[in-house]
Amino acid sequence: MEKYIGKKLDGRYEITELIGVGGMADVYKATDIIDNKLVAVKILKKEFAENEEFLRRFRNESKAIALLSHPNIVKIYDVGFSDKLQFIVMEYIDGITLKEYIDNEKVLTWKDSVHFIIQILRALQHAHDRGIVHRDIKPQNIMLFTDGTIKVMDFGIAKFARGDGGTQTDQAIGTVHYISPEGARGDETDEKSDIYSVGVMMYEMLTGKKPFDTDNPISIAVMHMQTTPERPRSINPDIPVGLEEIILHAMEKNAEDRYQTASDMIRDIEAFKANNNITFGYGKASDNAAADKAEEDPDVAKTQYFSSATAQQEAVRRQQEEYDGYDDDEYDDDDYDYDDDEDEDEEPERRSLFIPIMTAVTIAFIIVAIFFILWLIKGVMNRDISRTKYEMPDLVGMDYYEAKDMYTYLDLQIGDTDYSEWPKDAIFAQDVNVGDAVPNGQTVTVSVSLGMSMATVPDVDGFHYEYARKILEAEGFVCEMKYEMASDGTEASNVIRTEPAAGSEAESGSTIIVYVSKGPNDNAIEIQNLLGKTIEDATKICEYYGLQVEAVDEASLEDEGIVIAQSIDPGEMVEVNTKIKLTYSNGEDPSGTIAYTLSLPSGVAGRFVLDFIDDKGMTRTSSPTINAGYSSSAVVDVPGTGTERLAVVLTNMNTGQQAEVGVYNFDFANVTYTTVREDVNGAFDSVGAFPTEAPTEPPTEAPTDAPATFYIEPVTDPPVYTDAPVTDAPDPVTDPDPVEDLTNPPAPVIPE
């Protein structure tokens, strides 16, 4: 079993853990590495892989489940059949079995029982409508989620009831505690056999006991065929009468006396939920002649059972004879005293026939009266149920089988079927108006779609695409043109191929992809100007020329979907399959305000201003005056739109000198900026922001170089320094802040 752990089936399903061991197959937990989800993988045991019968049953399971799609049935994802390994990939259920829940709770409340049973019946009705009989309904095959959802699994021994039909080779298969009488006899089983098993499960849920339970499976099978179970209310008096009737009606020995469909049983349960005091008047027949005979002579029952059983049942019997609980002495004739000689010697006593005749007549009259009263009661109850009115729902657009499962109070019958635009099995008409009051069991005839009609795709290869389009549209198809370079030499504008290919079957009205030649393959492609086009149009143009498109969205003032940038400039020549990045507007506002932060270098002194200048030399914004004596950093709010590259220029307000701090890309839509280049210390040093010792003599000549200009217009009146004394200049030795008191400071650069 452990040999599969760590293996990867079909290069996709990585086995991680053994989670279940069955008679035919082992179940593993696995990871679907493609879809990145947990799955369950059922692998047929090696000893059965060469057995044709087991192989047939294993394959039937995958075939059966593949036809089923219902919220209460475990999904099947994939199947794998080879000479060495056969497996089924199914939905992984993270829950417990209903058996584990029953074992833990012992006796379930009727509300919980009804909640579980209705889900099981809906799953079975879905399967029965598709001709599939489960044949092994038991709590071990029912999974329970923490939210109370039920999922039926293990259709491993299901067969197709609408196939060739059962024979004696369709032997008794399934767990003996829940097997139907006809299944125990080896007769053909159908939907009503599943209903019997549901009744047994319901019995166990509400009583905490199985209806028939001994140490010998053979004896249990015989009891299912011939013994009347103890009434549930005699075990648990809290069970409502109506619910007991439902259980016993589902467990009738004769299949024709049971519920005929799962929907019938759901209908009664729903009626009980609406009125807990309801009774249905289902009569419970006493033991039949076969049961009476079995009480008189168990050997007769044993002989009858084994005469109808198949080879498999004989094998089971031989195995069960080894059980300690199996004892042939219980069928010993010594337990019964038949003295034929004594009976022959004793002469019958002569008696009057009047009293026996009158007694028989009286008993017969009483029996007839009882049945007549029960018949009247049942008729009254049925009329009460039939008086219940429902509002007719709108079934159009629903799947027929889902509607049948959902509206159990309606008798849905298929009338017309036709090909249409509706999906297969979808209802497209109903003969009862929506909103009308309908009684329980109302017959509603619906029209069901067969899906789209199929048509053959015409052969248009080599035709001019306009002519090919007309031919395809005449057949009811929709054409979608795609252009590509022709490696086979097909002339430009002619059809290279279609998808689906010519001659294949496709649904009428479906889309046919027509691949049109752009001419012989030529690697020289000139890039078009795609700015201002919609991303859809730009993509089609690129694909036409054989380019690979990477589309990304960005906030922009342009309308949504308009291309605002392309990674390759128009006019450039590139090769086929070159990747081009197209940036298009997502319609969001690209405006924003970015907080630009600048830390002043240690040791600087003076007053400064930061100007933010665009690539046209225009000042976009300026900072307030930054006094190094009071602040060690500056934060400037820079508003803008979209993405811009701005230069930050530092101006020393004391000297008028300017220098570039750095150049940055500002993304106003995302409120971020990135550095292109930056030299903070160099900028402050260039404008004389680091104090030095005062010169012994004032400068005699004006500086020869004008301040540098960075993406801005030149400063018009740079300050000029001469050797002339400054009028009323404060004494630099006595004035603590000579800069603040300058009567004629250099003219600052005024931001535009």
matplotlib code that plots the C-alpha trace (Angstrom):
import matplotlib.pyplot as plt

x = [0.0, 2.8, 4.6, 2.5, 3.3, 5.4, 4.7, 3.2, 0.4, 0.2, 2.8, 0.0, -1.4, 1.2, 0.3, 0.8, -1.2, -3.2, -6.7, -8.8, -8.7, -11.5, -12.2, -11.4, -9.3, -7.2, -7.9, -5.1, -4.9, -3.1, -2.3, -3.2, -0.1, -1.6, -4.8, -3.1, -5.9, -6.3, -7.9, -8.7, -7.3, -8.8, -6.3, -7.4, -5.6, -3.1, -4.7, -7.9, -6.3, -6.3, -9.8, -12.2, -15.2, -13.5, -12.1, -15.6, -17.0, -14.1, -14.5, -18.3, -17.7, -15.9, -18.4, -21.3, -19.9, -18.9, -22.5, -23.5, -23.3, -25.0, -24.1, -24.8, -22.6, -18.8, -17.4, -15.1, -12.3, -10.3, -9.8, -6.7, -6.6, -3.5, -2.2, -0.3, -2.5, -6.1, -7.3, -10.1, -9.4, -12.3, -13.2, -11.4, -13.8, -12.5, -15.1, -16.3, -18.6, -22.2, -21.3, -18.8, -21.4, -24.1, -21.6, -20.8, -24.3, -25.9, -29.5, -30.1, -33.0, -35.7, -34.7, -31.1, -32.2, -34.6, -32.0, -29.5, -32.0, -33.5, -30.0, -29.3, -32.6, -31.9, -28.6, -30.2, -33.0, -30.4, -28.6, -31.9, -33.1, -29.9, -30.5, -27.9, -28.6, -26.1, -26.7, -24.5, -26.2, -24.8, -23.5, -19.9, -20.5, -22.0, -19.6, -20.7, -19.3, -19.2, -22.0, -24.3, -23.9, -24.1, -22.2, -22.9, -19.8, -18.6, -20.7, -18.2, -20.9, -23.5, -25.0, -27.0, -30.6, -31.6, -29.0, -29.3, -31.1, -30.1, -29.6, -28.7, -25.1, -26.1, -25.5, -26.1, -23.6, -23.4, -23.3, -25.7, -27.1, -28.5, -29.2, -32.7, -34.7, -34.4, -30.6, -30.3, -32.1, -29.8, -32.7, -32.5, -32.1, -33.4, -34.1, -36.4, -33.5, -31.7, -34.9, -35.0, -31.4, -32.3, -35.2, -32.8, -30.4, -33.2, -34.3, -30.8, -30.5, -33.7, -33.4, -29.7, -30.1, -30.0, -33.3, -31.6, -28.3, -26.6, -23.1, -23.9, -24.3, -26.3, -28.9, -29.1, -29.8, -32.5, -34.1, -34.2, -36.1, -38.5, -38.6, -40.7, -38.5, -39.4, -41.4, -39.1, -41.5, -41.3, -37.5, -37.7, -41.2, -40.1, -40.3, -43.3, -45.9, -45.7, -42.0, -42.3, -44.8, -42.3, -39.5, -41.6, -43.1, -39.6, -38.7, -41.6, -40.4, -42.2, -40.5, -43.8, -45.2, -42.4, -41.9, -41.5, -39.1, -36.9, -39.1, -42.1, -40.3, -39.0, -42.6, -43.8, -40.9, -41.6, -45.3, -44.2, -41.9, -44.8, -47.0, -45.3, -48.7, -49.5, -50.0, -50.1, -52.2, -49.6, -50.7, -48.1, -48.8, -48.2, -45.6, -46.3, -46.6, -42.9, -42.1, -44.5, -43.0, -39.6, -40.6, -41.9, -38.9, -35.7, -34.2, -36.8, -35.8, -32.1, -32.7, -34.8, -32.1, -29.2, -31.1, -31.5, -28.1, -25.2, -21.7, -20.5, -23.1, -22.0, -18.5, -19.6, -21.6, -18.5, -16.5, -19.2, -19.4, -16.0, -17.7, -18.1, -21.6, -22.6, -24.0, -25.8, -27.4, -29.8, -31.4, -31.5, -34.8, -34.6, -35.9, -39.3, -41.3, -43.2, -44.9, -46.7, -47.6, -49.4, -51.3, -52.4, -53.5, -55.6, -59.1, -60.4, -63.1, -66.4, -67.5, -70.3, -69.3, -71.6, -69.3, -66.1, -68.1, -69.6, -66.2, -64.6, -67.4, -67.0, -63.2, -63.5, -66.1, -63.8, -60.8, -62.9, -64.2, -60.6, -59.3, -62.3, -61.7, -58.0, -58.9, -61.2, -58.5, -55.9, -58.2, -59.0, -55.2, -54.4, -57.1, -55.7, -52.3, -53.7, -55.4, -52.1, -51.5, -48.1, -47.1, -46.0, -42.3, -40.6, -38.8, -37.6, -33.8, -33.4, -31.8, -34.7, -33.1, -32.2, -35.8, -37.1, -34.8, -35.8, -39.5, -40.5, -44.1, -44.4, -44.7, -42.5, -42.9, -41.0, -43.1, -41.4, -37.7, -35.9, -32.5, -32.2, -29.9, -30.6, -28.0, -28.7, -31.4, -32.5, -36.3, -37.4, -41.2, -43.8, -47.6, -48.5, -48.2, -45.8, -47.5, -50.6, -51.7, -50.9, -51.7, -49.2, -48.4, -49.5, -48.3, -46.4, -45.3, -42.1, -40.2, -36.5, -33.7, -31.5, -28.8, -27.5, -27.9, -24.7, -23.4, -20.4, -17.7, -17.3, -13.8, -12.8, -9.0, -7.4, -10.5, -10.4, -11.4, -14.5, -15.8, -15.0, -16.9, -20.0, -19.9, -19.5, -22.2, -24.6, -24.1, -25.1, -21.6, -20.1, -16.7, -13.7, -10.8, -7.2, -4.2, -0.8, 2.2, 1.8, 4.6, 3.1, 3.1, -0.6, -1.3, -2.3, -6.0, -6.6, -7.7, -4.9, -7.1, -10.2, -10.7, -12.6, -11.1, -13.0, -15.2, -15.6, -18.9, -19.7, -22.8, -24.8, -24.3, -20.9, -17.8, -15.4, -11.9, -10.6, -6.9, -6.1, -2.7, -0.8, 1.4, 4.7, 6.6, 8.7, 10.6, 10.9, 8.0, 7.5, 6.1, 2.9, 1.9, -0.6, -1.1, -4.7, -6.1, -8.1, -6.1, -8.3, -7.6, -3.9, -3.6, -5.3, -2.9, 0.1, -1.1, -1.7, 2.0, 3.0, 4.0, 3.6, 1.7, 2.1, -0.7, -0.6, -3.0, -2.2, -4.1, -4.5, -6.7, -7.3, -10.5, -10.5, -8.9, -6.9, -3.2, -1.1, 2.4, 4.2, 7.6, 8.8, 8.7, 6.7, 8.8, 11.2, 11.8, 11.6, 11.3, 8.3, 7.4, 9.0, 7.4, 5.9, 4.5, 1.3, 0.3, -3.4, -5.6, -7.6, -9.8, -8.6, -7.6, -3.8, -3.5, -1.9, 0.4, 3.8, 5.7, 9.3, 11.7, 15.3, 17.6, 20.0, 23.7, 25.3, 27.1, 25.2, 24.1, 21.9, 18.5, 17.5, 14.7, 14.0, 12.6, 10.9, 11.5, 10.1, 11.9, 10.7, 12.5, 9.2, 9.1, 6.2, 6.4, 8.8, 9.4, 9.1, 12.3, 14.4, 16.4, 19.2, 19.5, 16.0, 15.4, 17.5, 15.2, 12.6, 9.3, 7.7, 4.3, 4.6, 1.2, 1.0, -0.6, 0.5, 4.3, 6.8, 10.6, 11.4, 14.8, 15.2, 17.3, 18.8, 19.1, 21.1, 19.1, 22.2, 24.3, 21.8, 23.9, 22.1, 22.9, 21.1, 20.2, 18.9, 16.5, 13.5, 10.6, 7.4, 4.4, 1.5, -1.1, 0.6, 2.1, 5.7, 8.9, 12.2, 15.7, 17.3, 20.4, 21.2, 24.1, 22.8, 26.2, 27.6, 24.7, 25.0, 28.7, 28.3, 26.1, 28.4, 26.2, 29.1, 30.5, 34.2, 36.4, 35.6, 38.2, 40.7, 39.8, 36.5, 36.5, 37.7, 36.2, 32.7, 32.5, 33.0, 30.7, 26.9, 24.9, 24.2, 20.7, 19.0, 15.9, 14.9, 15.2, 18.5, 18.6, 18.4, 20.0, 22.7, 24.2, 27.5, 30.1, 32.6, 35.3, 33.0, 31.9, 28.3, 26.3, 25.1, 26.4, 26.3, 29.5, 30.0, 31.8, 29.1, 25.9, 24.9, 22.9, 24.4, 22.5, 19.1, 19.9, 21.3, 19.8, 20.6, 20.6, 21.0, 17.8, 16.2, 15.2, 11.4, 9.6, 7.4]
y = [0.0, 2.4, 1.9, 4.7, 7.3, 10.0, 8.8, 11.0, 9.5, 10.7, 13.3, 15.3, 13.6, 13.4, 10.7, 11.9, 9.7, 6.5, 7.4, 4.4, 0.6, -1.1, -4.6, -3.7, -0.6, 1.6, 5.4, 7.9, 11.6, 13.4, 16.8, 17.9, 19.9, 21.5, 22.8, 23.0, 21.3, 18.2, 15.1, 11.6, 8.8, 5.3, 2.7, -0.8, -3.4, -5.5, -8.8, -7.7, -6.0, -9.3, -10.3, -9.3, -9.2, -6.8, -4.8, -4.4, -3.3, -0.8, 0.7, 0.8, 3.0, 5.6, 5.4, 5.8, 8.7, 10.5, 10.8, 12.3, 16.0, 16.7, 18.7, 15.5, 13.2, 13.0, 14.5, 12.6, 14.6, 12.1, 8.4, 6.4, 2.9, 1.1, -2.4, -1.8, 0.7, 1.7, 4.6, 7.2, 10.8, 12.1, 15.1, 15.0, 15.1, 16.5, 15.1, 11.9, 9.1, 8.9, 5.7, 7.5, 10.1, 7.5, 5.5, 8.7, 10.0, 6.5, 7.8, 10.8, 13.3, 13.0, 16.5, 15.5, 12.2, 13.8, 16.4, 13.7, 11.3, 14.0, 14.8, 11.1, 10.7, 13.7, 12.2, 8.8, 10.4, 12.2, 8.9, 6.9, 9.5, 8.6, 4.9, 4.3, 2.2, 2.5, -1.0, -0.5, 2.3, 2.3, 4.8, 3.9, 5.2, 8.6, 11.4, 14.2, 17.8, 19.9, 22.1, 19.1, 18.6, 15.0, 13.5, 10.0, 8.1, 4.7, 3.8, 0.9, -1.7, 0.4, -0.9, 0.7, -0.2, 0.9, -1.4, -5.0, -5.8, -7.9, -11.7, -14.2, -13.1, -9.8, -11.4, -10.1, -7.4, -4.9, -4.9, -7.5, -5.2, -2.9, -5.3, -5.4, -8.7, -9.0, -8.3, -11.0, -13.5, -12.6, -11.3, -8.2, -5.0, -1.6, 1.9, 0.4, -1.6, 1.6, 2.9, -0.2, 0.5, 4.1, 2.9, 0.6, 3.5, 5.7, 2.9, 2.8, 6.5, 6.9, 3.7, 3.2, -0.4, -2.1, -3.9, -7.2, -7.9, -11.2, -12.6, -14.6, -12.6, -15.4, -15.3, -11.5, -12.0, -14.5, -12.1, -9.4, -11.7, -13.2, -11.5, -8.5, -6.0, -4.7, -1.5, 1.5, 3.2, 0.1, 0.8, 4.6, 5.9, 9.5, 8.7, 10.4, 8.0, 9.4, 9.0, 5.3, 4.8, 6.3, 3.9, 0.8, 1.7, 2.0, -1.4, -3.4, -6.9, -6.7, -4.1, -3.1, -2.2, 0.3, 3.8, 3.5, 6.5, 8.6, 11.6, 9.8, 9.3, 12.9, 14.0, 12.2, 13.5, 17.0, 16.6, 15.3, 18.3, 20.6, 18.7, 16.5, 14.9, 13.6, 9.9, 8.2, 5.1, 2.7, -0.8, -3.1, -6.6, -9.5, -12.1, -13.9, -17.5, -17.9, -16.3, -18.5, -21.5, -20.3, -20.2, -23.8, -25.2, -23.0, -25.6, -24.8, -21.1, -22.0, -24.3, -21.6, -19.0, -21.1, -22.5, -18.9, -17.6, -17.4, -18.7, -15.6, -16.1, -19.7, -18.5, -16.0, -18.8, -21.0, -18.2, -17.5, -21.1, -20.4, -17.7, -18.8, -17.5, -19.9, -23.2, -25.8, -27.1, -24.2, -26.0, -29.3, -31.2, -32.4, -29.0, -30.0, -33.0, -34.6, -37.9, -39.2, -42.5, -40.8, -38.6, -41.6, -43.6, -40.8, -40.7, -37.2, -36.0, -35.3, -31.7, -29.4, -27.3, -24.4, -22.6, -22.8, -21.5, -18.6, -17.8, -17.7, -15.5, -13.1, -12.9, -12.3, -9.5, -7.8, -8.0, -6.6, -3.8, -2.9, -2.8, -0.7, 1.8, 2.0, 2.6, 5.5, 7.0, 6.7, 8.3, 11.2, 11.8, 11.6, 14.2, 16.4, 16.2, 16.8, 19.9, 21.6, 24.2, 25.4, 28.4, 27.2, 28.1, 29.3, 26.3, 27.8, 27.8, 25.2, 21.8, 19.3, 16.9, 19.6, 20.9, 17.4, 17.1, 20.5, 20.5, 17.1, 18.1, 18.4, 15.5, 16.8, 15.1, 15.7, 16.7, 18.2, 18.0, 20.1, 21.5, 25.1, 27.7, 26.5, 24.1, 20.4, 19.2, 22.8, 23.5, 26.1, 25.9, 24.7, 24.1, 25.6, 29.3, 30.7, 31.7, 29.5, 27.5, 23.8, 20.8, 18.3, 15.8, 18.2, 16.9, 19.6, 18.9, 20.7, 21.1, 20.1, 21.3, 18.8, 21.4, 23.0, 21.1, 19.9, 20.8, 19.9, 22.5, 23.3, 23.0, 26.6, 26.2, 28.2, 30.4, 34.2, 35.0, 37.0, 34.1, 31.7, 33.8, 33.8, 30.0, 29.5, 32.0, 30.3, 27.1, 29.0, 29.6, 32.8, 33.6, 35.0, 36.0, 35.6, 36.6, 34.9, 34.5, 31.6, 29.0, 26.9, 29.7, 30.5, 33.8, 36.9, 37.1, 33.4, 30.9, 28.8, 26.6, 26.7, 25.7, 23.3, 21.8, 21.2, 18.1, 18.0, 18.4, 21.7, 23.2, 25.4, 29.0, 28.3, 30.4, 29.1, 30.6, 31.3, 31.7, 34.1, 34.4, 37.6, 36.3, 34.4, 34.6, 37.8, 38.7, 42.4, 44.2, 47.9, 49.0, 51.0, 54.0, 52.5, 55.5, 56.6, 53.3, 51.0, 48.1, 45.6, 47.2, 47.7, 44.0, 42.8, 44.9, 43.5, 40.0, 40.6, 41.4, 38.4, 40.4, 39.2, 41.7, 42.4, 44.6, 46.5, 49.1, 52.4, 55.4, 58.1, 61.0, 59.2, 57.2, 53.7, 51.2, 53.7, 53.0, 55.6, 54.1, 51.5, 50.0, 50.1, 53.4, 53.7, 53.1, 50.7, 47.4, 44.2, 40.4, 38.2, 37.2, 40.3, 41.2, 44.7, 46.2, 48.3, 50.5, 51.5, 53.6, 52.0, 55.0, 55.9, 59.5, 59.7, 62.9, 63.0, 64.8, 63.4, 64.3, 64.9, 64.6, 66.1, 65.7, 68.6, 67.6, 68.1, 71.5, 73.5, 77.1, 79.6, 79.9, 77.8, 77.2, 74.0, 74.4, 71.5, 71.9, 69.9, 68.9, 72.0, 74.3, 75.3, 75.5, 73.2, 74.1, 75.5, 75.0, 77.6, 79.1, 76.4, 77.8, 75.4, 77.0, 75.7, 72.5, 69.5, 68.4, 69.6, 68.1, 69.5, 68.5, 68.2, 67.9, 66.5, 64.1, 60.8, 60.2, 63.0, 63.5, 66.5, 68.1, 69.5, 72.6, 74.1, 77.9, 79.6, 82.6, 84.3, 84.1, 83.4, 80.4, 77.3, 73.6, 70.4, 68.2, 65.4, 64.2, 62.0, 60.1, 61.1, 58.7, 60.8, 58.1, 55.8, 58.6, 57.4, 58.7, 57.1, 58.5, 58.9, 60.6, 62.5, 64.4, 66.2, 67.0, 68.2, 70.5, 72.2, 72.5, 74.1, 76.9, 77.7, 76.2, 75.0, 78.0, 78.9, 81.4, 85.1, 86.5, 89.1, 91.5, 91.8, 90.5, 92.9, 91.4, 90.1, 86.4, 85.7, 82.7, 83.1, 80.5, 77.3, 76.7, 73.3, 72.7, 76.3, 79.7, 81.5, 83.8, 87.4, 89.4, 87.4, 89.2, 91.2, 91.5, 94.5, 96.0, 98.9, 99.0, 98.1, 101.1, 100.7, 97.1, 95.7, 94.8, 91.1, 90.9, 92.5, 91.5, 87.9, 87.5, 89.7, 87.9, 88.7, 92.5, 93.0, 96.1, 95.0, 91.2, 89.4, 89.2, 85.7, 83.6, 84.0, 80.7, 81.0]
z = [0.0, 0.9, -2.5, -4.0, -1.3, -3.0, -6.5, -9.2, -11.3, -14.9, -13.9, -12.1, -9.0, -6.2, -3.7, -0.1, 2.3, 2.5, 3.8, 3.2, 2.5, 0.7, -0.6, -4.2, -4.0, -1.7, -1.4, -1.2, -0.5, -3.3, -4.6, -8.1, -8.9, -12.0, -10.3, -6.9, -5.0, -2.8, -4.4, -3.5, -5.7, -5.7, -7.0, -7.8, -5.8, -7.8, -6.9, -8.7, -11.7, -13.7, -12.7, -15.4, -13.1, -10.6, -13.5, -15.0, -11.7, -11.1, -14.6, -14.1, -11.0, -13.0, -15.8, -13.4, -11.4, -14.5, -15.5, -12.1, -11.2, -7.9, -4.8, -2.7, -4.8, -4.7, -7.9, -10.2, -11.9, -13.9, -14.6, -15.6, -17.1, -18.1, -18.1, -14.8, -12.9, -12.8, -10.8, -10.3, -9.2, -7.0, -4.9, -1.5, 1.4, 4.6, 6.9, 8.7, 7.6, 8.7, 10.5, 12.7, 13.5, 14.3, 16.5, 18.4, 18.8, 19.3, 18.7, 16.4, 16.7, 14.1, 12.8, 12.2, 10.7, 8.3, 7.3, 6.4, 4.7, 2.4, 1.1, 0.5, -1.3, -3.5, -4.5, -5.3, -7.3, -9.4, -10.0, -10.6, -13.2, -15.1, -14.8, -12.1, -9.0, -6.1, -4.6, -1.6, 0.4, 4.0, 6.5, 5.6, 2.1, 3.3, 4.0, 6.4, 6.5, 9.6, 8.2, 7.9, 4.2, 3.0, 0.0, -1.2, -2.5, -3.7, -6.7, -7.2, -7.6, -9.3, -12.5, -15.3, -14.6, -18.2, -19.7, -20.6, -17.3, -14.4, -14.4, -11.8, -12.3, -10.8, -7.4, -4.0, -3.5, -0.6, 3.2, 4.6, 7.3, 4.7, 1.9, 0.4, 0.4, -3.4, -3.2, -0.5, -2.8, -5.7, -7.7, -10.0, -8.0, -9.0, -7.5, -4.9, -3.5, -2.7, -1.0, 1.2, 2.3, 3.1, 5.3, 7.2, 7.8, 9.0, 11.3, 12.8, 13.1, 15.2, 17.3, 17.7, 16.5, 13.2, 12.4, 12.0, 13.7, 14.7, 14.5, 11.3, 8.1, 6.5, 9.2, 8.8, 5.0, 5.7, 8.2, 5.6, 3.3, 5.8, 9.2, 10.2, 12.1, 15.5, 15.2, 15.8, 18.3, 20.5, 20.8, 20.9, 21.8, 21.0, 17.3, 15.7, 14.3, 10.8, 10.7, 11.8, 8.9, 6.5, 7.7, 7.6, 4.2, 2.8, 4.3, 2.8, 1.9, -1.5, -3.6, -5.2, -1.8, -1.1, -2.3, -6.0, -6.3, -4.0, -4.8, -3.4, -0.1, -0.1, -0.6, 2.5, 4.6, 3.5, 4.4, 7.8, 8.3, 7.6, 10.1, 12.7, 13.7, 10.2, 9.6, 6.2, 6.9, 5.5, 6.6, 8.0, 6.8, 9.2, 8.5, 5.3, 4.7, 4.0, 7.3, 9.2, 7.5, 8.5, 12.1, 11.9, 10.0, 9.7, 7.4, 4.8, 4.8, 4.7, 1.7, -0.1, 0.4, -0.8, -3.7, -5.1, -4.1, -6.5, -6.4, -4.5, -1.8, -1.4, -1.0, 1.7, 3.4, 3.5, 5.1, 7.6, 8.8, 10.4, 12.6, 16.3, 16.2, 13.4, 14.8, 12.8, 16.0, 16.0, 13.0, 14.8, 14.2, 17.9, 18.9, 17.5, 18.5, 15.7, 16.9, 13.8, 15.4, 18.3, 15.9, 13.9, 17.0, 18.5, 17.1, 16.3, 18.7, 17.0, 17.5, 16.2, 13.2, 14.2, 16.6, 14.4, 11.4, 13.4, 14.8, 11.4, 10.0, 12.9, 12.6, 8.8, 9.4, 11.9, 9.6, 6.7, 8.9, 10.1, 6.5, 5.5, 8.3, 7.5, 3.8, 4.8, 7.0, 4.3, 1.8, 4.2, 4.9, 1.2, 0.5, 3.2, 1.7, -1.8, -0.6, 0.2, -2.4, -3.7, -5.9, -9.3, -9.7, -12.8, -14.2, -17.5, -17.7, -15.0, -15.6, -15.8, -13.3, -10.8, -11.0, -10.4, -7.3, -6.0, -6.5, -5.2, -4.8, -8.6, -11.0, -13.8, -17.1, -20.3, -23.2, -26.3, -26.8, -29.4, -30.3, -29.2, -27.8, -24.3, -22.8, -22.9, -20.4, -19.8, -19.5, -22.0, -21.6, -19.0, -19.4, -16.0, -15.5, -13.0, -9.8, -10.3, -7.2, -7.7, -5.4, -4.2, -6.9, -9.7, -13.1, -15.0, -18.6, -19.6, -22.8, -22.5, -24.7, -26.5, -26.8, -29.9, -33.1, -34.7, -38.2, -40.3, -40.6, -44.4, -45.9, -46.8, -46.6, -49.4, -50.0, -49.8, -46.2, -47.3, -49.4, -46.6, -44.1, -46.3, -46.6, -42.9, -42.0, -44.4, -42.4, -39.2, -37.8, -36.4, -37.8, -35.9, -38.0, -36.8, -38.9, -39.0, -41.3, -43.6, -43.3, -46.1, -48.7, -48.6, -50.3, -48.3, -47.4, -48.0, -45.3, -43.9, -41.7, -39.4, -35.8, -35.4, -38.5, -41.8, -41.7, -37.9, -36.0, -34.2, -32.6, -34.9, -33.9, -32.4, -33.3, -35.9, -35.7, -39.3, -39.6, -42.5, -44.2, -44.1, -46.9, -46.8, -43.6, -43.4, -40.3, -41.1, -39.2, -38.9, -35.5, -35.9, -33.8, -31.4, -29.0, -28.8, -30.0, -27.8, -26.2, -28.1, -31.5, -30.7, -29.6, -32.9, -34.9, -33.1, -33.4, -37.1, -37.5, -35.3, -32.2, -28.7, -26.6, -22.9, -21.8, -18.5, -17.1, -15.5, -14.2, -16.8, -17.8, -21.0, -21.4, -20.0, -22.4, -24.5, -25.1, -23.5, -24.0, -26.1, -25.4, -29.0, -30.9, -34.1, -37.2, -35.7, -37.5, -35.4, -36.0, -35.8, -32.2, -30.7, -27.4, -27.2, -24.0, -24.3, -21.4, -21.4, -19.2, -16.5, -16.2, -12.7, -11.7, -12.0, -10.0, -6.6, -4.2, -3.3, -0.1, -1.2, 1.8, 1.9, 4.8, 5.2, 5.5, 8.9, 9.3, 6.7, 7.5, 5.8, 4.2, 1.1, -1.3, -3.4, -6.9, -8.8, -12.5, -15.4, -18.6, -20.3, -17.8, -16.1, -12.3, -11.1, -7.4, -4.8, -1.2, 1.6, 2.9, 4.7, 7.6, 8.5, 11.9, 12.8, 10.8, 9.8, 7.0, 4.5, 3.4, 0.3, -1.1, -4.9, -6.8, -10.3, -12.7, -14.2, -14.3, -14.6, -14.4, -12.3, -11.3, -7.8, -7.7, -4.5, -4.1, -1.4, -0.4, 1.1, -2.0, -4.9, -5.9, -7.3, -7.8, -8.7, -5.8, -8.0, -10.7, -9.8, -11.5, -9.8, -10.1, -8.9, -9.4, -7.0, -4.8, -5.1, -6.5, -7.5, -7.9, -11.3, -9.9, -6.6, -4.9, -1.9, -0.2, -3.5, -4.1, -0.7, -1.1, -4.5, -3.2, -0.2, 2.4, 4.6, 6.7, 6.4, 8.2, 7.3, 4.7, 6.0, 3.1, 1.2, -2.3, -4.9, -8.0, -8.8, -9.5, -13.2, -13.5, -13.4, -11.3, -13.1, -14.6, -14.3, -16.4, -15.7, -17.3, -16.5, -13.5, -15.0, -12.2, -10.5, -7.5, -8.1, -5.5, -5.7, -3.4, -2.6, 1.1, 1.9, 3.1, 6.7, 6.8, 10.3, 12.0, 11.4, 14.7, 16.9, 15.1, 16.0, 12.8, 10.2, 7.4, 8.8, 9.0, 5.5, 4.0, 0.5, 0.2, -3.1, -5.1, -4.6, -7.5, -7.7, -8.7, -11.7]

ax = plt.figure().add_subplot(projection="3d")
ax.plot(x, y, z, "-o")
ax.set_aspect("equal")
plt.show()
